[in-house]
């Protein structure tokens, strides 16, 4: 009795065995794709994706511009000292010793306050800017007074005589600033003005910088 021939696959006409069918995988873009030849490692966990660190915002007032603060303080100190010089020249005939000392100390405080305010606002919490502002304010107090002496001498005499005096003794304004008119000794109001100017500039710059930090 003749047996029927075994069924043939439509794509295998010569009777070869049909390879086992693999279950269809997920479409591209959905889930991980199988990797041929790789075997899963028991107990291993996939590494989490890299998460970039969030940008940290700097608090307002944390930084500043120290160089710009010093330059701005220098300009302000020069202008305040110039106004004080002109005031001295305009009123020296009516000034008593007490009035002259009061004007000098008042100018030193004003110079230091303006410089410290500007340095604190622009320079932030930079300690270098504060120290620079203190030095600038002290120099402004010094030169504001010493620059007025040759001008007063020029008004009393002639500009040529004032120039000859400075040529012969260039440190005459500094000696007059240091010497007391009352007894010829040391005029302690002079270094006191420098201390007041520097302290006012540094203290106000520090206060403004701390205020910007809390804001």
Secondary structure, DSSP 8 states (H G I E B T S, - for coil): --------BTTBTT-------------TTSS----TT----TT----------------TTS---HHHHHHHHHHHHHHHHHHHHHHHHHHGGG--HHHHHHHHHHHHHHHHHHHHHHHHHHHTT-HHHHHHHHHHHHHHHHHHHHHHHHHHHHHHS-HHHHHHHHHH-TTHHHHHHHB-TTTSSB-HHHHHHHHHHHHHHHHHHHHHHHHHHH-
